[in-house]
Amino acid sequence: MYIANDEHGVQILAHNAVKSGRYFCPVCETPVVLKAGSIKVPHFSHHHILQCSRYLYKRESLLHLKLKHDLYLELNRYYATAMEYYLESIEQIPDLLIERDLALEIQLSRISPELILSRTEGYYKLGMRVMWLLDQKEIKTEGQYIYLNHFQLSTMTNDNIYTVNTETLAVTAWHIGHTAGLNRFTYKKEQVDLNEILTYKSTVEWEETYTLAKSVMKHLIQREKAKKSVLNPTLTYMYQLEMTVDTFPEFLYITSFDERYILNSPVEWKLYIYYHLSNDIFELEKFSDFIKLRNISNIPDKKSVVQSLLMFYLKVFRISKDIT
C-alpha cells in the first residue's frame, strides 16, 4: 500500500515517510513497515499480509505501485483524487477514487471474473462508477478483431474495456462491437485524456448488424470439430438439418450486439432455434437454459437478452435472401 497513518493518525504518503517513524495500516490499524531505499517505489507493507484483519490489501507489484502513484499525482491536477480510500460500507479500497464518483482499479494481472464482478457491484451499490485499467501490452488485436479472454471481458463496463500504457500513463478505451466467435470481437478505440476521464463518454457508433466472413464461419466449425465431442450442439444440429458450412443459409452469418453477452457461438444459438422451430418443438424456457451469459457487469438481464436474440433471429431469418 502507498498510504499509512502515523502515530498521530495523520495520513502520510510512503515517499514522504521516514524509516524511523511508526506507521499503521489505515484499515486494520496494525503496524506496517516502510519499504524504501534500494526499492524504486517506496511503499508500506504488513509484516505478514494475514495481519490485516480484513484481508483487503493484496501484494502489489512495484509496477502497480508506481502506476498508482503516478496516476494519482497526474489526476490530482484536475480532480479531487484519493488514493487507497477505504470504503467501509462495502469493505473495498479502490486504487484511486476521483471526486468520490469514479473508482479506478489498476489490474495488471489476471484475477477471477467473479472477483471483478463482486468488486464492481460493490461500487455500484454506493452509486459510484468504476473503470478497470488493464495493461495495454496484454491486449491482442489482429486486423479488425480484438481477442479478449474471460478476465478481460469481465472488466467491460458500458461495452468498453480500458487499458493504461504503463510507461506513458495513456488511457485507451476499447469499444467492443460484434462477436466473431472464439472470443474475437470487432472493435474501435480512442484515447481518454486524463483531464477528461471523469466526464468521458464514448462517441463511437456501430451498425445494427455485422456479417461474418465465410472463412470465419469455417474456422468456427473447425474448432467445434476439434472438440471431438459427440454431444456438440453445433455439429448435432448441422447433421440433423443436413447442413454443411458450404450450405449455411445467409442469416447464420449475421450477428447482433447482444451476442457479445453470451458464451454460445454466433452459429450455435441460431442453429438451436432453426432446428427446434423446423421440428415444431421450440420451447422458450429450454432455449433460455441453453443460452449462457458471460460474467460481465451491467449487461441486460438474461430474460431481456434471450428475448432480444429471438427477435433478432426472426428479423434476419425473414430478410435473408435464402428465404423465399
N, C-alpha and C positions, 0 to 999 in steps of 0.2 A: 504494500500500500504506500501511497505517497503523502498521506496526511496523518498526523497523530496529535494527541493533546499533550501539552507539557504539564508540569507539576501543578500549575495554577488553573488547569482546564482550558487553556488557550490553545486554539488550533494552530498548528505550525506545519509548513511545508518541509519536506525532507531536505531540500537543498539549502534551507535556512537554519537547519538544526545543527547542534554541536555534539560531538561524541561524548562529552562529559555530562550532557543533560539526561534527564529521566523523562521517558515518554511512554504514553499509554494508548492502547487501541481505543478509538472513539466509539466503537461498537460494544466490545465486551469489557473494556476498561482494564484489561490485564497489561502488564509491561510489554513493550516492544523494543526491538534493538534497531539502532540506526546503522544501516549498511552503506558505507561510503568509502572514501579513499580510492583504491585502485578500481573500484566498480564505476562504470561510466555513468550510471544513473543512480543517484542517492535515493534510498527508499527505506521504509520501516518494515520490519518483519517480526512476527511472533517467534518466540524461542522454538515453539512447536505449533504447527497450524491448528492442532486439535485443542490448543489452549483457548482459541476463540470460541466462546460458548455457542455462538450462532453459526459457526462454520461458513460464514459469508465470504471471507477473504480466501481466495484460492491463490496458489503460487502463480505469480505473473512473471513472464519473461522480461528481460531487460528492454527488449524492443517494445513490448506492450507498455511498460512504464514510461519509456521515452516518448512514445506517441501520445499517451495520455497527458504528459506534462507539456509537450509542445503544442498540442491542440488546445489545452487549457489556456496557455498564455496567448495564443492567437485569437481564440474565441472571446476572451475577456476584453479584447479591444473593441468588440461590437456589442456584446451582450453580458448581462449578469450571469456568470457561469460558475457553478460549484463543482468541485472535484470530490469524488468519493462521498457524496452526501447520503447519509443513512436515512432511508425512508422506513421508519419504524413500523408503520401500519401494515406494510407488505413484506417487511424484513428483506429489503433489497437495497443494494448500493450501486447505482449507475456509475460508470466511469466518469461521465460528465453530465451535468444537469443544467440546461440552458433556460433561464427565465422561469424555472420551475414548471416548464411546459414540455420541453423536448429532452428525452433521455438519450444520450449517446452511449452505445455499448461497443467497445472495440473487441472484436472476436477474431483473432488471428489463427486460432487452432480449432479443429472440429470438436463440437460437443453434440449431445443428442438433440434431435429436433424437439423432443418432448420438453427438454430444459429450456430451449429457446422459446417455445410457446408458453411455458409456465411463466417465465420472466416477463415476456411481452404482455401477457394477460394481467400480470401484476401492475404494470404501468397503466394499462387501460382502466383498471379499477379506480385509479386516482385521477382519471381524466387526462392523463399525460400521453403524449405520442412517444414513439421510440424509433430510433434509427440504428440498426446494427451495421457497423462498419467492418467489412471483411477485407482481407489482404488482397489488393488488386492483382498481385502476381499469381494468385491461385485461380483466377478466372480464365477459363479456356474458351476461345472462340475459333470458329472455322467458317470463313465466308459469311453468310447471312445468319449463321446459327451460333448460339451460346450454349455451352454444355454446363449443366448445373447438377450437383449431387443433392441428396436429400437434405443434408445440413444447410447448404447454401439456399435452397428453396425455402427452408423453414424460416429464414430471416426476412423473407419478402413481405413488405407492407405496401398496401395500395398498388400492387403489381410492380413494385420497384425493388431492386436489390442495390445496396450501396457498398462501395469499396473505398479504401483510402490507400493512397500511394505512401508507403512507409518512409520514403525519402523526402518527398516534396510536400506532403500533407494534403495533396489534391484529392478532393472527394468527387466520386463519379456516381451518377445514378444510371443504373442499367434497367431500361424499361422492357419488361418481359411481354412478348406478344403471343403468337400462336405456337402450339406444340407441334413438333415434328417427330414425336416419339423418342424413346430411348434417352429421356432426359435432355433432349435438344429442343431449343425454342428460338423463334425469331426474336430479334432484339434491336433496340436503338439505345444510344447512350448520350448523355450530356453531362458536362461538368457542373458541380454545385459550388458556387463561391461561398466561402466560409462566412462572409458578411451577410449572406442571404439564406443561410441554412435554416433559420427559424421559420422563414416565410416561403421556402421553396415549394413550388408546385409544378408538376410536370406539364409540359406543353406538347407532348407527343400525342399524335393521333394515329389510329390504326384503321384499316379496312375491317369490315364486319367479319369477313371470312378469309381463309387462306387455303390455297390448293397445293397439296403436296405433289412433288415430282414423282414420276413412276419409279425412278431409281431409289428414291427414299422409301417408297412402299415396298419395293423388292427387298431392301435392306431390313425393313421391319419383319417381313415374313421369314427371311433367312434367320433372324435372331430367334424367332419363335420355333423354327425347326431345330435350331441348335440346342434348345432346352431339352429335347428328346423326352417329352412327357406325353403320355397317351391321354392325359386329361387336359391338354392345352385347348382352351376355348376357341381361340382364333382358328387353329387348324381343324378342329372338330366342325365348326360351323362352315368353314370353307368346303370341307368334304361333304357335309350334308346338303349344302347348296350347290354342289358340283361347280365350284368356282376355283379359278387359279388366279395368280397375281396378274396374269395377262388378260383375264376376262373380267376383272373387277369393274363394276359399274362406276360411273363418274362420281356419284355422291359420296363414295367411300374415301375419295381423295380430299374432300373439303373438310376443313376443321373450323371450330369455333373457339372463342376466347375461353369459355367455361372449361374446355378440355385441359387448360393449364392446371386446374384444381384437382384433377383425378389421376390416379395411378394407371388406370386402364389405357391401353394404347389407342391411338386415333382410329384404328381399324377394328379393334376388338369389340368395343361397345356398340358400334354401328352394326356389325355382323350379328351381335346378340339380338338387337331389335329386328333386323331384317329376317333372321331365321324364325324367331318366335311369332312375328306378325304373319309371315308367309304360311306358318302352320296353325295360325289362329289360336295360339297358346300363350300369347303375351300377358304377363301379369305385372302390374306396376310395382307391387311390393317386392317381388323376386328380382326385378330389374334394379330396384333401389339397393337391394342386398348385393347385387353383382358389382355395382359401382363402388369403388374405393377412393375416398378422398385423401389428398396429400395432407401432411402436417404443416399447414400454413395458417397463420393468424388472420383475422378479419376477412376471411373469404365467406361467400354466401353459405347458408346452412345447407345440409345435404338435400333436403326436400326441394329447395329452390334450384340447386344445381341439377338434380335429376329432372325436374320439370323443364328447365331450360334446355337440357340435352334433348329431351323428347321433342320439344317444339322445333329445335334446330334440325333434328333428323327429318321431321315431317316436311320442313321447308325445303331442305336441299334435296330430299327424295323427289319432291314434286317438280323442282326446277331442273333436275338432272336431264341432260339430253338423251340419256339412255332409257328414260321412262316415256312411254307413248300413251 
